[in-house]
Amino acid sequence: MKTVRKGFTLIELMIVVAIIGILAAIAIPKFADLINKSKEGATKGALSSVRSALQVYYGDNEGWFPTDSLGILTANAKYINEIPVAKLPTTGHADDRTVNVNNSSTTYEAGAAAETAIGTGGGGWAYFNSPVHSSVWGTFVANCIHEDIKGQGIPAITPWSTF
């Protein structure tokens, strides 16, 4: 009587391992890209939340934006519980919730976007708190001049934080 062996041959196992390796080589970069897209989406959502809190403050205070470092927004959690973390993937900036206040006496050109006044950016957030410069007063942006993941924005001119 002939015995029947059950199982896979070495070649069959090697082919399966090779196929799994090829699929992993394709999937891992896509997964990393999804993580960066989710971080960027979280930052744009946080940007929208803080801007909404600023607008509520503006309405409550008869047309005045905060002139401090936005501590008034988080006091007693009246407008927002805390300043969220700015996650700026693929820019080299660490995740940061720091608000860099720009109350410079620099005169901005009429109609100039606040983003052009950030300078080199350094991560975190930027807030323009000087009522002297009405064109940018109350503007809250990500403190970054890099392009977003989709490549939108021209570095040093229009950062992705114009969302």
Contacts in CASP RR format, 6 or more apart in sequence:
PFRMAT RR
TARGET T0000
AUTHOR 0000-0000-0000
METHOD contacts of the structure
MODEL  1
MKTVRKGFTLIELMIVVAIIGILAAIAIPKFADLINKSKEGATKGALSSV
RSALQVYYGDNEGWFPTDSLGILTANAKYINEIPVAKLPTTGHADDRTVN
VNNSSTTYEAGAAAETAIGTGGGGWAYFNSPVHSSVWGTFVANCIHEDIK
GQGIPAITPWSTF
33 149 0 8 1.000
35 89 0 8 1.000
36 89 0 8 1.000
36 90 0 8 1.000
36 149 0 8 1.000
37 149 0 8 1.000
39 87 0 8 1.000
39 88 0 8 1.000
39 89 0 8 1.000
40 87 0 8 1.000
40 88 0 8 1.000
40 89 0 8 1.000
40 148 0 8 1.000
40 149 0 8 1.000
40 160 0 8 1.000
42 87 0 8 1.000
43 86 0 8 1.000
43 87 0 8 1.000
43 88 0 8 1.000
43 142 0 8 1.000
44 163 0 8 1.000
46 84 0 8 1.000
46 85 0 8 1.000
46 86 0 8 1.000
47 86 0 8 1.000
47 140 0 8 1.000
47 141 0 8 1.000
47 142 0 8 1.000
47 161 0 8 1.000
47 163 0 8 1.000
48 163 0 8 1.000
49 80 0 8 1.000
49 84 0 8 1.000
50 70 0 8 1.000
50 73 0 8 1.000
50 80 0 8 1.000
50 83 0 8 1.000
50 84 0 8 1.000
50 125 0 8 1.000
50 140 0 8 1.000
51 140 0 8 1.000
53 73 0 8 1.000
53 79 0 8 1.000
53 80 0 8 1.000
54 65 0 8 1.000
54 66 0 8 1.000
54 70 0 8 1.000
54 73 0 8 1.000
54 79 0 8 1.000
54 138 0 8 1.000
54 140 0 8 1.000
56 79 0 8 1.000
57 65 0 8 1.000
57 66 0 8 1.000
57 72 0 8 1.000
57 73 0 8 1.000
57 79 0 8 1.000
58 64 0 8 1.000
58 65 0 8 1.000
58 138 0 8 1.000
64 131 0 8 1.000
65 129 0 8 1.000
65 131 0 8 1.000
65 137 0 8 1.000
65 138 0 8 1.000
66 72 0 8 1.000
66 73 0 8 1.000
66 129 0 8 1.000
66 138 0 8 1.000
67 103 0 8 1.000
67 129 0 8 1.000
67 130 0 8 1.000
67 131 0 8 1.000
68 101 0 8 1.000
68 129 0 8 1.000
69 99 0 8 1.000
69 101 0 8 1.000
69 127 0 8 1.000
69 129 0 8 1.000
70 83 0 8 1.000
70 99 0 8 1.000
70 127 0 8 1.000
70 140 0 8 1.000
72 79 0 8 1.000
73 79 0 8 1.000
73 80 0 8 1.000
73 83 0 8 1.000
74 80 0 8 1.000
74 81 0 8 1.000
74 82 0 8 1.000
74 83 0 8 1.000
82 97 0 8 1.000
83 97 0 8 1.000
83 99 0 8 1.000
83 125 0 8 1.000
84 97 0 8 1.000
85 95 0 8 1.000
85 96 0 8 1.000
85 97 0 8 1.000
86 93 0 8 1.000
86 95 0 8 1.000
86 96 0 8 1.000
86 97 0 8 1.000
86 123 0 8 1.000
86 124 0 8 1.000
86 125 0 8 1.000
86 142 0 8 1.000
86 143 0 8 1.000
86 144 0 8 1.000
87 95 0 8 1.000
88 95 0 8 1.000
88 123 0 8 1.000
88 124 0 8 1.000
88 142 0 8 1.000
88 144 0 8 1.000
88 146 0 8 1.000
89 149 0 8 1.000
90 146 0 8 1.000
90 149 0 8 1.000
91 123 0 8 1.000
91 144 0 8 1.000
91 146 0 8 1.000
92 146 0 8 1.000
93 122 0 8 1.000
93 123 0 8 1.000
93 124 0 8 1.000
93 144 0 8 1.000
94 123 0 8 1.000
96 123 0 8 1.000
96 124 0 8 1.000
97 124 0 8 1.000
97 125 0 8 1.000
98 123 0 8 1.000
98 124 0 8 1.000
98 125 0 8 1.000
99 124 0 8 1.000
99 125 0 8 1.000
99 126 0 8 1.000
99 127 0 8 1.000
100 121 0 8 1.000
100 122 0 8 1.000
100 124 0 8 1.000
100 125 0 8 1.000
100 126 0 8 1.000
100 127 0 8 1.000
100 143 0 8 1.000
101 126 0 8 1.000
101 127 0 8 1.000
101 129 0 8 1.000
102 117 0 8 1.000
102 118 0 8 1.000
102 126 0 8 1.000
102 127 0 8 1.000
102 128 0 8 1.000
102 129 0 8 1.000
102 130 0 8 1.000
103 128 0 8 1.000
103 129 0 8 1.000
103 130 0 8 1.000
104 117 0 8 1.000
104 130 0 8 1.000
105 130 0 8 1.000
105 132 0 8 1.000
106 117 0 8 1.000
107 133 0 8 1.000
108 114 0 8 1.000
108 116 0 8 1.000
108 117 0 8 1.000
108 133 0 8 1.000
108 135 0 8 1.000
108 136 0 8 1.000
110 135 0 8 1.000
111 135 0 8 1.000
112 135 0 8 1.000
112 136 0 8 1.000
113 136 0 8 1.000
113 158 0 8 1.000
113 162 0 8 1.000
114 126 0 8 1.000
114 128 0 8 1.000
114 135 0 8 1.000
114 136 0 8 1.000
114 139 0 8 1.000
114 141 0 8 1.000
115 141 0 8 1.000
115 145 0 8 1.000
115 157 0 8 1.000
115 158 0 8 1.000
115 159 0 8 1.000
115 161 0 8 1.000
115 162 0 8 1.000
116 157 0 8 1.000
117 128 0 8 1.000
117 136 0 8 1.000
118 126 0 8 1.000
118 141 0 8 1.000
118 143 0 8 1.000
118 144 0 8 1.000
118 145 0 8 1.000
118 159 0 8 1.000
119 145 0 8 1.000
119 156 0 8 1.000
120 145 0 8 1.000
121 143 0 8 1.000
121 144 0 8 1.000
121 145 0 8 1.000
122 143 0 8 1.000
122 144 0 8 1.000
123 142 0 8 1.000
123 143 0 8 1.000
123 144 0 8 1.000
124 142 0 8 1.000
124 143 0 8 1.000
124 144 0 8 1.000
125 140 0 8 1.000
125 141 0 8 1.000
125 142 0 8 1.000
125 143 0 8 1.000
126 140 0 8 1.000
126 141 0 8 1.000
126 142 0 8 1.000
126 143 0 8 1.000
127 138 0 8 1.000
127 139 0 8 1.000
127 140 0 8 1.000
128 136 0 8 1.000
128 137 0 8 1.000
128 138 0 8 1.000
128 139 0 8 1.000
128 140 0 8 1.000
129 137 0 8 1.000
129 138 0 8 1.000
130 137 0 8 1.000
131 137 0 8 1.000
141 159 0 8 1.000
141 161 0 8 1.000
141 162 0 8 1.000
142 159 0 8 1.000
142 160 0 8 1.000
142 161 0 8 1.000
143 161 0 8 1.000
144 159 0 8 1.000
144 160 0 8 1.000
144 161 0 8 1.000
145 155 0 8 1.000
145 156 0 8 1.000
145 159 0 8 1.000
146 155 0 8 1.000
146 159 0 8 1.000
146 160 0 8 1.000
147 153 0 8 1.000
147 154 0 8 1.000
147 155 0 8 1.000
147 159 0 8 1.000
147 160 0 8 1.000
148 160 0 8 1.000
151 160 0 8 1.000
152 160 0 8 1.000
153 159 0 8 1.000
153 160 0 8 1.000
153 162 0 8 1.000
END
